Structures are given as C-alpha cells and as structure tokens.
C-alpha cells in the first residue's frame, strides 16, 4: 500500500513524482500546464482523479491516457540465434529510415506498433540471442513508447531523485546513508528533534515523514532563512508544519551564554529565502515552495501584471496626482505589513528559543556543508542525556577531527564512524548479477549517544574550546577544501 492509503487519488495542487524506468521528476499537479519530462511533453489534466501509481501513455496533443495492460505475446517460440558474434553493427540492418518512422509517428500510430515494425524490418533481429532480443525491444520501447507512471512522493523516491539529478544540492547524501541516519537517530513520532541541514530540506522532510506530524522539530539554519525546496515536494498536510520551528545558527552562542535577544534579527529572510528556494529547487522546474503556495499571487503575478504596467505608464500623466496618493497609501500598508511580519518572526523565534532552552531534545541530526566540530559541540548542549545524535559528512577527515574532539570533551559514548556501501543488483531470469556501475562513496556518518557531562571538570574548558573553534565554521566550508 502507498502512503495516504492504498488508493490515494491524484488531486489538483498535489505534489507528485513522475517516473519512467529509473528516472524521477517532482512536479506540481496543475491544469493546463505543459510538463517536459524525458524529452516528452504533456499535460497532467487527465491524470487528476486517478489513483497514484497509475501508468499513463502520452497520446497526441500531450494528453495522458491510462495504459491498458496488454498481454505479452510470448507464447510462440521466438527465433533466436545462439550467439552474437556474427552480427556487425554497420547501421544497415534496419530497413526503416528515419523519415519512415517520422511518417508513422505523424499518422498517430502507437509506439507499440512502431516497435513491432522496427523488429520486422531488422535484418539481424533473428540472429540475436534471446537476451539481446529482449534488450533490443526494451531499448526501442523506451524510445518510442511514451509511458509515464505517477507516484506519490516519499523519502525514498525523493532522495533517489535528488541523488540522481542534483547530488550537489544534497551534499551527495545517498539514499541508503539517509536511511541509516533515520535509524541511528531513532526518529519516531512524539520526538523533539533538532535538525541542522543544508540538503535543500530533504533531510528535514525525511524526519518529518518519520514523525508523521507528532512531536516537534527545530531546524537550525545558516544565513537568512531555512531552505526547504525539497521539503515542499513531499506534499505534507498543513498540520505537519505546526510543530516545525526554526532558529538561526548565528544566535546559538548568545542563547547558550544567556545574552540572546530577538531585537537583532538576521536580515529579513523573506527575499533571501525565496531566492535560495528557487536555486535549490530542481533546476528544470521552479519548485513551488511552501511559502510560495501560501502567497499564490507572488508566483503568478508577473504573468498578469505586465500588460497593465504598460497601460499605467501611458496613462500616468493624466492620473499623476491620484497615482501619488495611492502610492503613499500603499507604502503605509507595506510598512504595516512588514512590521506584522517582523513581529510574527520575533514571536516564532522566541518560541524556538524557549524550546531549545529546555535542553531536552530527543536527538540531533546534522547534514551540512559546514565543518561538523563547532556545530556539534554547541548543538549537543541542547540535547538531553542518553539520546542519539548523527552527523553526516561527505568526507571522512572532518568527522575524524570531530570524533577526537568529542572524545576529549566527554559527555558522549558509543561513538562510531561508519561508511555504508551500496551495491545494486539486476534481477532477471537467468541473468541476475550486480549492476555494472556502482556509486563510489555514500559519505560518512558519525553517531553516538549523549550522557551527563560531570560539571566542573570540562565545562570551562569546553566553552574555551568553543571560543577557539567559532570562526572555523566560516573558515572550513567543506566545499572549499581541495579534493
């Protein structure tokens, strides 16, 4: 069964994932919106109302039609050769020319029939081995049969998609490593989690999915505001966000030393966050982030405003005075709106600070491009004793340093530095074997469990160490390290 019940239906405005073979793409389900996926263009209008997991065929005019299951005609024994040694790939074996195929397509002949014709017109098809014939059919089907499956987004699907399409956005965090993090971090409903990630919100989304809307999450963010492009692909219901808080990393020191105020906020993140959001979405698709969907006009506006703007400039002389008056009114409203937003943010920041001050978080997950040592030394202060923490890093060296520092400081047990290894298998009758290409490294994890740190012994020294370490988060941005 899929998430959201076995028969969750595709609704307008949903976040869905298109799948074709092993290629995924996240899209918003909107009517009359052209989607380009795997060199195919189509509209999702017809998919609305169908069950997730349905496979569609792209028909003329970019319409999707649910694919009828066709019985494979394998009853007749196919003629096949014993080996491929006499087959020469000189490009002359196919009698149908490019133009012939184009003519067939233009006639609106289905992909299946085109593939059939290609087989009949191939002079070498009969001499190929059975496996080679299957491979040939598969290859041609991929090219001429436009088949697309629409699936419901989940952590597994989205992390596979990001890892294949834009691994840089998620610090090359491989899906099996993410699974390890969720397990080692003991993430479950009702937890109070601290998450610090620069993975476009993928790790945050994974934690939210595991917690199912119960418990609370405090996301620590660098810079102007949290980036959650991937989080919005999950399509979580609104209540999931009620217990999601955010807190700037720049304020952690002041919170620990007791000098924290909400007066000096980081620069207004509204503009920042959206810009980052855009660049962190999947580049082909401007992912509509959550903030954007709430303020719908923001994304749609530029399309409609342009024509009226031109008229404005023409009529401006006539209505100059009125125009100025309106502008002032608008400015006042803007200022008031800004103040409201500022006040909202302060309130949210205070709530997050209060949650952190309790110093009783049930776990800490770190997956960022910053050096883990200073991050961990300060964030572990907010975690209750006897709780797990997991740190992901693309490279081993920073975690080794982190390991040594934690050992010196104490307050943690069961420290483990691990790397998971992943091997994919092709499973087919008579030809199951490991896939020829494998992913090289899946990054490294440092995990452990917090314990009560005896006061006095290392409190003063740890705060000293922190002071020394502070700038290194800026100094050692991992991506700047020479490879």
Secondary structure as UniProt FT lines:
FT   TURN            3..4
FT   TURN            6..7
FT   TURN            12..13
FT   STRAND          15..20
FT   TURN            21..22
FT   STRAND          23..28
FT   TURN            31..32
FT   STRAND          34..37
FT   TURN            38..39
FT   STRAND          40..43
FT   HELIX           45..47
FT   TURN            48..49
FT   TURN            52..53
FT   STRAND          55..59
FT   HELIX           60..62
FT   STRAND          63..66
FT   TURN            85..86
FT   HELIX           98..106
FT   TURN            107..108
FT   HELIX           111..120
FT   HELIX           125..127
FT   HELIX           130..144
FT   STRAND          147..152
FT   HELIX           155..165
FT   HELIX           167..170
FT   TURN            171..172
FT   HELIX           175..184
FT   TURN            185..186
FT   TURN            189..190
FT   STRAND          192..197
FT   TURN            200..201
FT   HELIX           202..211
FT   TURN            212..213
FT   STRAND          216..221
FT   TURN            229..230
FT   HELIX           231..234
FT   HELIX           238..241
FT   TURN            242..243
FT   STRAND          244..248
FT   HELIX           249..251
FT   HELIX           252..257
FT   HELIX           269..280
FT   TURN            283..284
FT   HELIX           290..294
FT   TURN            295..296
FT   HELIX           297..315
FT   TURN            316..319
FT   HELIX           320..357
FT   STRAND          361..367
FT   HELIX           372..379
FT   HELIX           380..382
FT   STRAND          383..393
FT   HELIX           397..409
FT   STRAND          412..418
FT   STRAND          425..426
FT   TURN            429..430
FT   STRAND          433..434
FT   STRAND          444..450
FT   TURN            455..457
FT   HELIX           459..469
FT   TURN            470..471
FT   HELIX           472..475
FT   HELIX           478..480
//
